[in-house]
C-alpha cells in the first residue's frame, strides 16, 4: 500500500534523525531553555528579519492553535475563520472547548478577505445587541489553506490592513507553510508574513520534522507571559531540545524550503497526469495537495493499492478526493500512481 493520505505519513528527514542521535546523551536544561532551541529561534528570526520577535516551540498543530488563540482572546471574544478552517472543522472543537467561539465566514477556496472581516466586525460593533453576542477578537487563516490554496501578497496585505483598522489580531496557521512558500505563483516570503501577521507558526510536523511547530510572535503586545499558556494548554515539551534540534536543522542550509519544494514538484507531475487523463479538479492548487474528482468505481480500484483522503460527494457516482505528496514522497511511487491512473478510463 502506497500512502498519499497526508504529509506526515513518514517519520523525519534523515538529517534530523542524525542530529538527534548525535546529541542523544547530552545533558541540557528542559522546557525549551536549551542551546538548541536558542539557536533555532535565532535562525528563524534572522530568516524572517524580525529580531525583536519571540519564538516558541510547541509539540503539535492543535496545541499551537489552541494556545495562541487562548493567550490572545478575552473570555467574551471569538476568532474569525473561513468555514473550512482547520480550527472550525478538524480539531474536535478544541478552540471552543477552551471557551472561544469560532466565527466562521463562508469560503469556496479556503481563503477569506479583508472585506469579509470588515463586514463581520463592523456588523458586530454597530449591532444594538452587540454585548449579547461574541465579540470578534482575532482572525485565523492558514497558508496553504485546507484546500491547498495560497494567499497572495496583495490578499494578505488587504487582510492585514483590515485587521489593523479594526483592532483585530491576525494569526496565520503555517502547518504546511513550506509547501506554500515554494508553490508556483507564490509571492509571499517569511519576511512579508512576519511583517503582515501579528503571530504565525512554521509547521514542522508536516514538513520534515518528527513533530513540532515554531510559533513566531511579532506583535509585542501579545508576547508577555506566552510560556504560561503553553504550559497550561499542554504544548510545552519537557525534553524541549528535541524541538530545538529539529528546527535548528530545518533552518540550516535552507533545508525546510528545499524539501518542501521537492514535494510540490512531485505534486505537479501528479496534477498534470490527472488533467491529461481528463479528470476535473474540485479546486485548482499549486501546492502539495491535489483535489481531484473521479468516478467511485475507479476510486475503489485505486484504493486497492493507494491510500488517499475522501473530500466530498459530487453526485451519485463521483467523489472528490485528496492526494497529498510530502517532503518524503518517492518519485517512483508517484510514477506508479500516474501509470495506474492512466490505465483507468476517465
Phi, psi and omega in degrees: 000127178254126187260127171237031185286319185202183182255024173224031175291328182265178182280261182216160178300144186299329179293327176291314180298321178299316181290326177296321178291316182300326185258007190304318185263008175289151174255126177221163173295156182264183173059033176083008181260041185243166182297330182288319176295321179297318180293316180297317179299318180297317180295320180294316179296322177294318180295323181270354182057047178227076184299335182268001181287159170258138178238129180231148181247124180241165190280333184199170186294315181296316176300321180294312180299314180296318183293313181297312183294318180293326182289333187264318186282146170280162187303333183263008184254157177235176183242129178281136182212155169297151181300335178265005183303144184303318182292340182271325189239352192219021178230029174054034179068028185300317180295315181289332175294338177269005173100011182237124181284141172270122182262096189277136177249135179303141179205134178265337184242012179087353182251159173236162185245163175300323180296320178296316179296316179301313182296317181295314183293314181295324176298325179290308188290340178262007176277129180298338179257024186307319183291351179261002180233165182291131180274128175296131181237341180200166178239131178251128172227163173234145180216112357297160179283177178295345178257011175081003179276162181232151175279141172275166177300319180296318180294318180290324177297315179299317180294317179298317180295320177297319179296315183290327176297328187251011176068032180256143176277133178258121184239121178255124172278114182249039181306326179243030189303321180303319180291329177288317183290340181251011182279152175299135178086353180287138174233015173271157176225168172305319184294316182290324177296316180297327180286323189266339181256148175282328179204142176209166173228151181258115185285131174255322184306319184263358184227057168102343180271160171296319180191162172118149178225147180249112180273130178243115180254112183263337181275114183301333185290344181243014181275327188298133172064020181297328181296330176300317182289325177302314181295315183296325184268007174080019181261359183266123182268128179301314177273061187302335181297336178299328175283315181300316180299319182294313181286330175297322178288316180298330181258024171254128179057031174060030182301320184305309182284329180297313182286331177292320179298324179298319179296318179294322179299315179292324177295323177299317179298317180292319180298316179297323181294317178298317181295316180295332178278356175094012181271132177279165180248145175295321179206146180279130180224162174233009180262197185277001178254128181237124181248105186244148179256126185220157174296144183298324181292328178285325175296321178298324178292317180293328182297342180293333184233351185226147173256133177208171187253133172291136179252301179194159177276137181260318175203195185296335186234002183230145177226154172262133180230163179246130168251133186230123173269170180217177177302338185250002182300135180272137181299326180293330177288324176294317178300318179296317179296318179299318179300316181290325177294318180295334180279348175276156178263112182288000000 
